[in-house]
Amino acid sequence: MCSMKKETKKGRRKAKTPDENLDVSEETFRNLSETAFDAILLADESGNITFWNQGAEVIFGYAVTEALGKPLTMIMPEKYHLLHANGMKRFLATGEKRVIGQVISMEGRRKNGEIFPIDLSITSWKRGNEVHFSGIIRDMTHQKIAEEKIRTLNSELEQRVAERTAQLNDQIRKLEESEERFQRAFQASAAAISMTRLSDSTFLDVNGTFVEMTGYSRQELIGHTSGEYGLIVDIAKRNEVLAMVREQGAAKSIELTVRTKSGELKEVLASIETFMLKGEKYAINFVIDITDRLKMERALRSSEARFTQLMDVAPVSITLSNAEGRNHLIHALPDAT
């Protein structure tokens, strides 16, 4: 029995009163709040400040001695004063909570009068018959500045993207117009024009004159080479011209003989220029049919030869008169004496 009494006595501890527990809680609260970077403050039901931590001193600029006992409106811009007063009256009268228990974004006012953005969280509790409020306030100045910078950068980026898009669209439009003009000139040209890939001489495009001259349709030519159809009669000359173009980038006024789809031979004059596109070299070939011209030249030379022979055997003197009536002796009889 004695042993049990001793153990019971030893194990019995003095229970703390509610006031003592409250003192411990307040001490813990104060210790924690003094290490916080946010402003932490308490206020009574009259809206007067009863606690002011170091974070509040830093954010608002008021020392604790300046803040205690002062109304909360001291740290609010004037536009919130009436809203605050009405909200306090409504809550104390009805218990209706509109901002209590929520995080709201608003503005605060520093001691120097500066208005700045804050996030505010409010809670309430009762001690006896008295209502008390606690507020945690975070200075959002740097975050708002950062957000504004991000918005500005985004706006500038969007503007640059819009400008660049407009530039690209303009370039595309000009390119399309240029391509359209080229296609019109390409198709309307009296010269036979073809575009080939220089590496393998494959036809990429031909105009109507080229189709008409060779007798091959556009579908027959695209994707094939002149060698496949034997268009150029002299293979050695063809290879010589290709080597010249690949080495020098161009060839001017080359006379060639081509064989059409029907087997007809035509004399042509070809000029070739090269250009780069996306890292690959291409050739644009201009071909003029000179078959008729050469026939006329040969006929003229033949006619001149026959005329000369005629003059040499003519039994009379021959003169020609020009538009001014002047005579030119072109053949005289040999002196018989």
Secondary structure, DSSP 8 states (H G I E B T S, - for coil): -HHHHHHHHHH------HHHHHHHHHHHHHHHHHT-SSEEEEEETTSBEEEE-HHHHHHH---HHHHTTSBGGGGS-GGGHHHHHHHHHHHHHH---SSTTSEEEEEEE-TTS-EEEEEEEEEEEEETTEEEEEEEEEE-HHHHHHHHHHHHHHHHHHHHHHHHHHHHHHHHHHHHHHHHHHHHHHHH-SSEEEEEETTTTEEEEE-HHHHHHH---HHHHTT--HHHHT-BS-HHHHHHHHHHHHHHSEEEEEEEEEE-TTS-EEEEEEEEEEEEETTEEEEEEEEEE-HHHHHHHHHHHHHHHHHHHHHHH-SS-EEEE-TT--EEEEE------
